[in-house]
Amino acid sequence: MNDLATLQQQIFNKFSQLKNKEDLENLRIEVLGKKGSVSKLFQDLATIDKDKKKEFASQLNILKSKILEEFNKYSSKFGQDELEKKLHSETIDVTLPTPKKPQGKIHPVSQVIDELTCIFAELGFSVAEGPDIENEYNNFTALNTPPNHPARDMHDTFYLDENKQTLLRTHTSPVQIRTMLNDKPPFKIIAPGRTYRCDSDQTHTPMFHQLEGLYVDKNVTMADLRGCLDYFLKKFFEVDQIKMRFRPSHFPFTEPSAEVDIGYEIKDGKITIGQGDKWLEILGCGMVHPNVLKNAKVDSRKYQGYAFGVGIDRLAMLKYGINDLRSFFESDVRWLEHFGFNANDVPSNYRGLAR
């Protein structure tokens, strides 16, 4: 037992000589490491007489507890010292003048929303809004999404209650349901806003931005849809010609449905939108399903329409050469300084969208 008291005194004397976390870690290895002085005593328990083993083991555990307590104390002390040193070295005197006059920048997502609003206003679309927190009916059922559809699964949708009746909207399409329920046709709206899905990588984030377009009136056709998208894409990418194709697809809320691709080519390592022998998927669209009109109290025998949805963040990436979607939400001032826009440059079709 006297040996344990002596060992404790020796170890505690070494604590008083420590200068930093590196010294503390070296002492920890020396004492409690695999070949440490205290660890070796635990290994030697097997060689001690049974009569003495119990008492020795008890005293050894007490010693280890005291040493661990001391380690925690010094770890906190060194951590606090490092923090204070860092705070002192990185202190900014806010009373000093800035090197240059700070200037705010418009985020690319906000800029693109303004650009889209400007373009569709030329076509007679008004802006409609809805809540980020939606009910299941508006987000799925009213949009002709069956109960067993994969989009309803927990891995794709942020549900806010156990009964799955309240959720963060997975698209801005519920806005068209709210608009049609609260008014009478014709309807010609766009609905830009935030949407939420359980996904995160270089091209997906849990929160992103989408624009929904809806036009419901008498005698609306796919030709009207194509003309609308042709005008929109030319204006947005600021090109005279746009090579566009419709591919058959399926969405529960449109019939027929299509994916829209646009032509592009790569010149000098950069993507040039408009022409070329390569195709890039840009948005989804189709004629509004009669069931959706019925659910929104619109007479599908008199009215029909088209709808389309496009990712705002994706458009910003394509137009302004941004490679990683996650950088939109990292709040890096240097990034915003580079990709941001002057607050006075309001997009307009007669002055140009991007300045």
C-alpha positions as CSV (number, residue, x, y, z in Angstrom):
1,M,0.0,0.0,0.0
2,N,2.9,2.3,0.7
3,D,4.1,1.7,-2.8
4,L,0.7,3.0,-4.1
5,A,1.0,6.1,-2.0
6,T,4.5,6.8,-3.2
7,L,3.4,6.2,-6.8
8,Q,0.6,8.7,-6.4
9,Q,2.9,11.3,-5.0
10,Q,5.3,10.8,-7.9
11,I,2.5,11.2,-10.5
12,F,1.0,14.2,-8.8
13,N,4.4,15.9,-8.7
14,K,4.6,15.4,-12.5
15,F,1.2,17.1,-12.9
16,S,2.5,20.3,-11.4
17,Q,5.3,20.4,-14.1
18,L,3.0,20.2,-17.1
19,K,3.0,23.1,-19.5
20,N,0.5,22.2,-22.2
21,K,-1.9,19.6,-23.6
22,E,0.9,17.8,-25.3
23,D,2.7,17.3,-22.0
24,L,-0.6,16.1,-20.5
25,E,-1.1,13.5,-23.2
26,N,2.5,12.2,-22.8
27,L,1.8,11.8,-19.0
28,R,-1.4,10.0,-19.7
29,I,0.4,7.5,-21.9
30,E,3.1,7.1,-19.3
31,V,0.6,6.4,-16.5
32,L,-2.5,4.9,-18.1
33,G,-1.3,3.8,-21.4
34,K,-1.0,0.1,-22.4
35,K,2.4,-0.1,-20.8
36,G,1.8,2.7,-18.2
37,S,2.8,2.4,-14.6
38,V,-0.8,2.1,-13.2
39,S,-1.9,-0.1,-16.1
40,K,1.0,-2.5,-15.3
41,L,-0.3,-2.8,-11.7
42,F,-3.7,-3.9,-12.9
43,Q,-2.0,-6.5,-15.0
44,D,0.0,-7.7,-12.0
45,L,-3.2,-8.4,-10.0
46,A,-3.2,-12.0,-11.2
47,T,0.1,-12.7,-9.4
48,I,-1.1,-11.4,-5.9
49,D,-2.3,-13.7,-3.2
50,K,-6.0,-14.0,-2.9
51,D,-6.0,-12.6,0.6
52,K,-4.4,-9.4,-0.4
53,K,-5.8,-9.1,-4.0
54,K,-9.2,-7.6,-3.0
55,E,-7.9,-4.8,-0.8
56,F,-5.0,-4.0,-3.3
57,A,-7.5,-3.9,-6.2
58,S,-9.7,-1.5,-4.2
59,Q,-6.9,0.8,-3.4
60,L,-5.6,0.6,-7.0
61,N,-9.1,1.7,-8.3
62,I,-9.1,4.6,-5.9
63,L,-5.7,5.7,-7.2
64,K,-6.9,5.5,-10.8
65,S,-10.0,7.5,-10.0
66,K,-7.9,10.3,-8.4
67,I,-5.5,10.3,-11.4
68,L,-8.4,10.5,-13.9
69,E,-9.9,13.4,-11.9
70,E,-6.6,15.2,-12.0
71,F,-6.3,14.6,-15.7
72,N,-9.8,16.1,-16.3
73,K,-8.9,19.1,-14.2
74,Y,-5.7,19.8,-16.2
75,S,-7.4,19.1,-19.5
76,S,-10.0,21.7,-18.8
77,K,-7.4,24.2,-17.6
78,F,-5.3,23.8,-20.7
79,G,-8.4,24.0,-22.9
80,Q,-9.4,27.3,-21.3
81,D,-5.9,28.6,-21.6
82,E,-5.8,27.9,-25.3
83,L,-9.2,29.5,-25.8
84,E,-8.2,32.7,-24.0
85,K,-5.0,32.8,-26.0
86,K,-6.9,32.4,-29.2
87,L,-9.5,35.0,-28.3
88,H,-6.7,37.4,-27.4
89,S,-4.8,36.9,-30.6
90,E,-7.9,37.1,-32.8
91,T,-9.5,40.1,-31.1
92,I,-10.8,42.7,-33.6
93,D,-11.1,46.2,-32.4
94,V,-14.5,47.2,-33.8
95,T,-13.8,50.9,-33.2
96,L,-11.0,50.9,-35.9
97,P,-12.0,52.0,-39.4
98,T,-12.5,49.2,-41.9
99,P,-9.9,48.9,-44.7
100,K,-12.7,49.5,-47.3
101,K,-16.3,50.5,-47.2
102,P,-18.4,47.3,-46.7
103,Q,-20.9,46.7,-49.5
104,G,-23.8,44.3,-49.3
105,K,-24.4,41.8,-52.1
106,I,-27.5,40.1,-53.4
107,H,-27.3,36.3,-53.0
108,P,-27.4,34.4,-56.4
109,V,-30.6,32.6,-55.4
110,S,-32.4,35.9,-54.6
111,Q,-31.1,37.3,-57.9
112,V,-32.4,34.4,-59.9
113,I,-35.8,34.6,-58.2
114,D,-36.0,38.3,-59.3
115,E,-34.9,37.3,-62.8
116,L,-37.6,34.6,-63.1
117,T,-40.2,36.9,-61.7
118,C,-39.3,39.5,-64.3
119,I,-39.4,37.1,-67.2
120,F,-42.8,35.5,-66.3
121,A,-44.3,38.9,-65.5
122,E,-43.8,39.6,-69.3
123,L,-46.0,36.6,-70.0
124,G,-48.7,37.7,-67.6
125,F,-47.8,35.5,-64.6
126,S,-48.3,36.8,-61.1
127,V,-46.5,35.6,-58.0
128,A,-48.3,33.4,-55.5
129,E,-46.9,32.3,-52.1
130,G,-47.7,29.6,-49.5
131,P,-46.5,28.3,-46.2
132,D,-43.4,26.2,-45.8
133,I,-45.2,24.0,-43.3
134,E,-48.0,22.2,-45.2
135,N,-50.7,19.6,-44.6
136,E,-50.6,16.2,-46.3
137,Y,-53.6,16.9,-48.4
138,N,-52.2,19.9,-50.2
139,N,-48.7,18.4,-50.6
140,F,-49.8,15.0,-51.8
141,T,-53.4,13.9,-52.0
142,A,-54.8,16.9,-53.8
143,L,-51.9,16.6,-56.3
144,N,-53.0,13.1,-57.2
145,T,-50.2,11.4,-55.3
146,P,-51.4,7.9,-54.1
147,P,-50.8,6.8,-50.5
148,N,-48.2,4.2,-51.5
149,H,-46.1,6.7,-53.6
150,P,-42.3,6.7,-52.8
151,A,-42.3,10.4,-52.4
152,R,-44.3,10.0,-49.2
153,D,-41.7,7.9,-47.5
154,M,-39.9,9.1,-44.4
155,H,-36.5,9.1,-46.2
156,D,-37.8,11.7,-48.6
157,T,-40.2,13.8,-46.5
158,F,-39.7,15.8,-43.3
159,Y,-42.9,14.9,-41.3
160,L,-43.7,17.0,-38.3
161,D,-46.1,14.6,-36.5
162,E,-46.5,10.9,-35.9
163,N,-49.7,10.7,-38.0
164,K,-47.9,12.2,-41.1
165,Q,-50.5,14.9,-41.5
166,T,-48.1,17.9,-41.2
167,L,-44.8,18.3,-43.0
168,L,-42.3,20.6,-44.6
169,R,-43.4,20.9,-48.2
170,T,-41.5,18.8,-50.6
171,H,-42.3,21.1,-53.6
172,T,-44.0,24.5,-54.2
173,S,-46.9,22.7,-56.0
174,P,-49.2,23.0,-52.9
175,V,-49.3,26.7,-53.7
176,Q,-51.3,26.0,-56.9
177,I,-53.8,24.0,-54.8
178,R,-54.3,26.8,-52.4
179,T,-54.6,29.3,-55.2
180,M,-57.3,27.3,-57.1
181,L,-59.2,26.6,-53.9
182,N,-59.3,30.3,-52.9
183,D,-60.1,31.8,-56.3
184,K,-61.8,31.1,-59.6
185,P,-60.2,30.4,-63.0
186,P,-58.4,31.5,-65.0
187,F,-55.1,31.1,-63.1
188,K,-51.7,32.2,-64.2
189,I,-49.2,32.1,-61.4
190,I,-45.6,31.3,-60.5
191,A,-44.8,30.1,-57.0
192,P,-41.1,30.5,-56.0
193,G,-40.0,29.4,-52.6
194,R,-38.2,27.0,-50.2
195,T,-38.7,23.3,-50.3
196,Y,-37.4,20.5,-48.1
197,R,-36.3,16.8,-48.7
198,C,-34.1,14.4,-46.9
199,D,-31.1,14.6,-49.3
200,S,-27.6,16.1,-49.1
201,D,-24.6,15.9,-51.5
202,Q,-22.9,18.1,-54.1
203,T,-26.1,18.6,-56.1
204,H,-28.7,18.1,-53.3
205,T,-29.4,19.9,-50.0
206,P,-32.2,19.3,-47.4
207,M,-33.5,22.8,-48.1
208,F,-33.6,24.1,-51.6
209,H,-35.6,26.5,-53.9
210,Q,-38.1,25.7,-56.5
211,L,-40.4,27.6,-58.8
212,E,-43.8,26.2,-59.8
213,G,-45.6,27.5,-62.8
214,L,-49.4,27.1,-63.4
215,Y,-51.7,28.3,-66.2
216,V,-55.3,27.2,-66.2
217,D,-57.8,28.5,-68.7
218,K,-60.0,27.4,-71.5
219,N,-58.3,25.9,-74.5
220,V,-54.8,25.8,-73.0
221,T,-52.6,23.2,-74.9
222,M,-49.1,21.7,-74.8
223,A,-48.2,24.1,-77.6
224,D,-48.8,27.0,-75.2
225,L,-46.6,25.2,-72.6
226,R,-43.8,24.8,-75.2
227,G,-44.0,28.4,-76.3
228,C,-43.9,29.6,-72.6
229,L,-40.8,27.5,-71.8
230,D,-39.1,28.5,-75.0
231,Y,-39.5,32.2,-74.2
232,F,-38.5,31.7,-70.5
233,L,-35.3,29.7,-71.4
234,K,-34.2,32.2,-74.1
235,K,-34.6,35.1,-71.8
236,F,-33.1,33.5,-68.7
237,F,-29.9,32.3,-70.4
238,E,-29.9,35.4,-72.6
239,V,-29.5,33.6,-76.0
240,D,-31.3,34.1,-79.3
241,Q,-32.0,30.5,-79.9
242,I,-32.6,27.5,-77.6
243,K,-32.5,23.9,-78.6
244,M,-35.2,22.2,-76.6
245,R,-36.8,18.7,-76.5
246,F,-39.6,17.1,-74.5
247,R,-39.1,13.6,-73.2
248,P,-42.1,11.5,-72.0
249,S,-42.1,11.1,-68.2
250,H,-44.5,10.6,-65.3
251,F,-45.7,12.9,-62.6
252,P,-48.8,12.1,-60.6
253,F,-50.2,15.7,-61.0
254,T,-49.8,16.0,-64.8
255,E,-50.9,14.0,-67.8
256,P,-49.2,13.9,-70.2
257,S,-45.9,14.6,-68.4
258,A,-42.5,15.5,-69.8
259,E,-38.9,16.2,-68.9
260,V,-37.5,19.1,-70.7
261,D,-33.9,19.0,-72.0
262,I,-31.9,21.8,-73.6
263,G,-28.9,21.7,-75.9
264,Y,-25.5,22.7,-74.8
265,E,-21.8,22.4,-75.7
266,I,-18.6,22.7,-73.8
267,K,-16.2,25.4,-75.1
268,D,-12.8,26.1,-73.3
269,G,-13.9,24.1,-70.3
270,K,-17.2,26.1,-69.9
271,I,-20.8,25.1,-70.6
272,T,-22.5,27.1,-73.4
273,I,-26.3,26.9,-73.1
274,G,-28.6,27.0,-76.2
275,Q,-27.0,24.9,-79.0
276,G,-24.9,21.8,-79.2
277,D,-25.0,18.1,-79.6
278,K,-25.3,17.4,-75.8
279,W,-28.5,17.5,-73.8
280,L,-29.1,18.8,-70.2
281,E,-32.2,18.1,-68.2
282,I,-33.6,21.4,-67.0
283,L,-37.2,21.0,-65.7
284,G,-40.3,18.9,-65.5
285,C,-43.7,19.8,-66.9
286,G,-47.1,18.6,-68.3
287,M,-50.8,19.2,-68.6
288,V,-52.6,19.5,-65.2
289,H,-54.2,16.1,-64.4
290,P,-58.0,16.3,-64.4
291,N,-58.0,14.8,-60.8
292,V,-55.9,17.8,-59.6
293,L,-58.5,20.2,-61.1
294,K,-61.3,18.2,-59.5
295,N,-59.6,18.2,-56.1
296,A,-59.2,22.0,-56.4
297,K,-62.9,22.5,-57.3
298,V,-62.2,23.4,-60.9
299,D,-64.4,22.1,-63.7
300,S,-62.1,20.0,-65.9
301,R,-64.8,19.9,-68.6
302,K,-64.4,23.6,-69.1
303,Y,-60.8,24.3,-68.1
304,Q,-57.4,22.7,-68.6
305,G,-53.9,23.9,-68.1
306,Y,-50.2,23.3,-67.8
307,A,-47.8,23.2,-64.9
308,F,-44.0,23.1,-64.7
309,G,-41.4,23.0,-61.9
310,V,-37.8,24.1,-62.0
311,G,-35.0,24.1,-59.4
312,I,-33.9,27.7,-58.8
313,D,-30.6,26.7,-57.3
314,R,-29.9,24.5,-60.3
315,L,-30.6,27.4,-62.7
316,A,-28.2,29.7,-60.7
317,M,-25.5,27.0,-60.8
318,L,-25.8,26.7,-64.6
319,K,-26.0,30.4,-65.4
320,Y,-23.3,31.6,-63.1
321,G,-20.9,28.7,-63.0
322,I,-21.3,27.5,-59.4
323,N,-20.1,23.9,-59.0
324,D,-21.3,22.9,-55.5
325,L,-24.9,23.5,-54.4
326,R,-23.9,23.4,-50.7
327,S,-21.9,26.6,-51.1
328,F,-25.2,28.5,-51.4
329,F,-25.8,27.9,-47.7
330,E,-22.4,28.1,-46.1
331,S,-22.6,31.9,-45.4
332,D,-19.1,32.5,-46.7
333,V,-18.7,36.2,-47.2
334,R,-15.8,35.7,-49.7
335,W,-18.0,33.5,-51.8
336,L,-20.8,36.0,-51.7
337,E,-18.4,38.8,-52.6
338,H,-17.5,36.8,-55.7
339,F,-20.9,35.5,-56.8
340,G,-23.1,38.2,-55.4
341,F,-24.9,41.0,-57.2
342,N,-25.0,44.7,-56.8
343,A,-28.2,45.7,-54.9
344,N,-29.0,48.5,-57.4
345,D,-28.9,46.1,-60.4
346,V,-32.6,45.2,-60.6
347,P,-33.3,42.6,-63.3
348,S,-35.4,43.8,-66.2
349,N,-36.0,42.5,-69.7
350,Y,-35.1,45.9,-71.3
351,R,-31.9,46.5,-69.4
352,G,-30.7,42.8,-69.1
353,L,-31.2,40.3,-66.3
354,A,-27.7,39.7,-65.2
355,R,-25.4,42.8,-64.6
